[in-house]
């Protein structure tokens, strides 16, 4: 699970840490899908494969972010949480990489950083204090099994009427 809370990295950018945890009841693993920076994403509109989005951490209001700092454990690209109340910058934008037309609720997806092209990944590196046992989340240049993500729980909106008409409309 993609996790964050208000603990800062001790190196690199010094921004809020983003880690991986396995606990199913972790309240710090909830993220809101939003439109890319300076774009609107209407509630109930399906997310298209190839669409740029932002993921905003519900607990702190910071966006999933990446930039050209080295991650603390693996030396890959650092992934952090940045901004205030959902406002950040263009380095908060991630492209949804999936098969088909739309990101399906039960399918695995990848997130590719729109500015640096790395994939949001988690491997085996684990932190010590103060976030003992949490895994490093970082950006990797190549796609692999380490950068597939799946929604485990959340609030899912019914598709909008426009989407339903688009999906089922057939011309005679």
C-alpha positions in Angstrom: 0.0 0.0 0.0 1.2 3.5 -0.9 1.7 5.2 2.5 2.6 8.7 3.7 2.5 10.7 6.9 4.2 13.9 8.0 7.7 12.5 8.5 10.4 14.2 6.4 13.2 12.5 4.6 16.5 13.1 6.5 18.4 13.4 3.2 17.6 14.4 -0.4 14.8 16.9 -0.7 13.7 16.8 3.0 10.1 16.6 1.8 7.4 14.3 3.3 8.2 10.6 3.0 6.2 8.2 0.8 6.7 4.5 1.7 5.1 1.1 1.2 3.3 -0.8 3.9 1.5 -4.1 4.0 -1.0 -3.3 6.8 -4.5 -3.5 5.5 -5.9 -1.2 8.1 -3.5 1.7 7.5 -5.3 5.1 7.7 -2.3 6.8 6.1 -2.7 4.9 2.8 -5.6 6.8 1.4 -5.1 9.0 -1.7 -7.5 11.1 -3.8 -7.3 11.0 -7.6 -7.4 14.5 -9.0 -6.8 16.2 -12.4 -3.2 17.0 -13.3 -1.8 20.4 -12.2 -4.1 23.2 -13.4 -6.7 20.8 -14.8 -10.1 19.8 -13.5 -11.1 16.2 -13.1 -14.9 16.0 -12.6 -16.1 13.5 -10.0 -17.6 10.4 -11.7 -15.5 10.8 -14.9 -13.6 7.6 -15.6 -9.8 7.9 -15.8 -8.4 7.2 -19.2 -5.3 5.1 -19.8 -2.6 7.6 -20.7 -4.3 10.4 -18.7 -2.2 12.6 -16.4 -3.5 12.8 -12.8 -2.4 13.8 -9.4 -2.7 11.7 -6.3 -3.3 13.8 -3.1 -2.7 12.2 0.3 -5.9 12.5 2.3 -4.2 12.9 5.7 -1.8 15.7 4.9 -3.1 17.2 1.6 0.2 16.8 -0.1 0.6 15.4 -3.6 2.6 12.4 -4.8 5.7 14.1 -6.2 9.0 13.2 -7.8 12.1 15.1 -8.9 15.8 14.4 -9.6 16.9 13.7 -6.1 18.3 10.3 -5.2 16.1 8.1 -3.0 17.7 7.4 0.4 18.1 3.6 0.3 18.3 2.4 -3.3 19.7 5.5 -5.0 16.8 5.5 -7.5 14.8 8.7 -8.0 13.1 10.0 -4.8 9.3 10.0 -4.5 7.9 12.3 -1.9 4.7 14.2 -0.9 4.7 17.9 -1.7 2.5 21.0 -1.6 -0.2 22.3 0.7 -3.9 21.5 0.5 -3.6 19.8 -2.8 -1.7 22.6 -4.4 1.8 21.9 -5.7 3.5 22.0 -9.1 4.0 20.2 -12.4 6.2 17.6 -10.7 3.1 16.2 -9.0 1.7 14.9 -12.3 1.7 11.1 -13.1 0.4 9.3 -16.2 -1.8 6.3 -15.7 -0.4 3.4 -17.8 -2.9 0.6 -18.3 -4.4 -1.6 -21.0 -7.7 -0.7 -22.6 -9.4 2.7 -22.7 -10.0 3.3 -19.0 -8.4 2.5 -15.7 -10.6 -0.4 -14.5 -11.4 -0.8 -10.8 -9.9 -4.2 -10.4 -6.9 -3.9 -12.8 -3.3 -3.3 -12.1 -1.8 0.0 -13.4 1.5 1.8 -13.5 2.1 5.4 -12.8 4.8 7.1 -14.9 6.0 10.5 -13.8 5.2 13.0 -16.5 8.4 15.1 -16.2 11.1 12.5 -15.6 9.5 9.3 -17.1 10.3 7.1 -14.1 7.7 4.5 -12.8 6.4 4.6 -9.3 8.0 1.5 -7.7 8.4 -0.3 -4.5 11.2 -2.9 -4.0 12.6 -4.6 -0.9 14.6 -1.8 0.7 13.3 -1.2 4.3 13.8 1.8 6.5 15.0 1.8 10.1 14.0 4.6 12.5 11.7 6.5 12.6 9.7 4.5 10.0 11.0 1.0 10.8 9.9 -1.7 8.5 8.3 0.5 5.8 9.6 0.0 2.3 11.1 2.6 0.1 8.9 3.9 -2.7 11.0 5.4 -5.5 11.0 6.1 -9.2 12.6 3.5 -11.5 13.6 4.2 -15.1 12.4 0.8 -16.5 9.0 -0.9 -16.1 9.0 -4.1 -14.1 6.9 -6.2 -11.7 7.9 -3.7 -9.0 5.8 -0.9 -10.4 2.3 -2.4 -10.7 -0.3 -0.9 -8.4 -3.9 -1.9 -7.7 -6.7 -0.1 -5.8 -7.4 -2.1 -2.7 -10.3 -0.1 -1.2 -11.9 3.3 -1.5 -14.9 5.2 -2.6 -15.8 4.5 -6.2 -18.1 6.9 -8.0 -20.7 5.7 -10.5 -19.8 6.8 -14.1 -21.3 10.0 -15.3 -24.3 10.0 -17.6 -22.0 11.3 -20.5 -19.7 8.3 -20.0 -22.6 5.9 -20.0 -23.9 7.4 -23.2 -20.5 7.3 -24.8 -19.9 3.7 -23.8 -23.2 2.3 -25.0 -24.1 4.5 -27.9 -24.3 2.7 -31.2 -25.1 4.4 -34.5 -27.5 2.7 -36.9 
